Structures are given as C-alpha cells and as structure tokens.
Amino acid sequence: MMRAAYMAQELLTTFTDDVHGVTLVPSEVSGRYTISVDHEILFDRKRDGYFPEIKALKQAVRDKVAPGKSIGHSDR
C-alpha cells in the first residue's frame, strides 16, 4: 500500500490540473495492482508481469489525460 500511496501522490502532484482524484482500492487478491483512467486499464501487474516505474506510469497517464503535456524529467 505504501508504493501505491507514493504513486498516487506523484500523479496528483504532476497532473494537478488534469486529474481530479486518485482512488486506492485494496484488493482481495494479494499483489494485485491495476491503474485505470475512466475505466480504461493502463497498467495491470498481473497482465503486464511487472510493477511499473513511476516514469512509465506518468507517461501512460499523461498520454491519456493530457497528451502533449511536458512532464519534465520523466519525459527523458
């Protein structure tokens, strides 16, 4: 849960004007981690087979909510 909270904080900080909230929902299945925007799954740990790096996660969210927006060092 700590990693999820960290990533939620990063997304809210990076997308202040583009994301209006982040909901953390504990899973009944241990190790489950899914990121979705408007019901579209951007990342699923089980499907993708790994845990995302914050850079890749920010890029995926940016591409969905604010295409073309610069996200600074995460764009490099």
N, C-alpha and C positions, 0 to 999 in steps of 0.2 A: 504494500500500500504506500510505502514511503516513496518509491520510484514513481508511482502513478501521481502522487500529490506533487512531486517535483515537476513532472512533465506538464501537469495541469497549470501550475504556476507559470512555467515558461511560456506556454501557449497563451495564457491570459495577458502576460506582460508583452509578448511580441505582437499579439493581434488585438490590442486594446480597443480599437475602433471597428474591428471586423468580427470578433467573437464575443457574444453577449453572455456566455456562461459555459462552464465545463461541469459535467456531472460524473462523479465517480460512483460506480455501482459495484459493490462486492459480488464476486461470482461464487456460485455454489461449487464450481469446479476449480480446484487449486491450480494456479499457474495460468489461468485464463487472462488474456489482455487483449482487448479489442478497442480500436479507435474508429469512431464513425462521425460523420458530419451529415446532418439531415438524413439520417438513416442509411447513408451510403458508407459501407465499411472501407476505410482507407488502409487499415492495418489490422491483422488478426494473427496473434502469435502462433496459434495452432496451425493456421493455414500457411503462413509465411515461414514458420520454422525457426524464428529468432525473435529477439526483443529489439525494437527499433532504437537507433541512436537518436538523440534529440535533434540533430541536424536534419536527418532524413524525415523525421516526423514533422518538423516545422515546414520543410519544403512541401510535403504532401498536403498539409493543412492549408498552406499559402496557395497552392495550386487550385484548391477547391474554393476557398473563401475570398481570396484577393489575388487573382492571377496578375502577375507583373509587379507585385509589390516587392520591394527590396527588403530582405530580412538580414541585411548586414553581413557579418562574418559567416553566417550559416549558408550564404549563397556560394561561398568559395569551396 
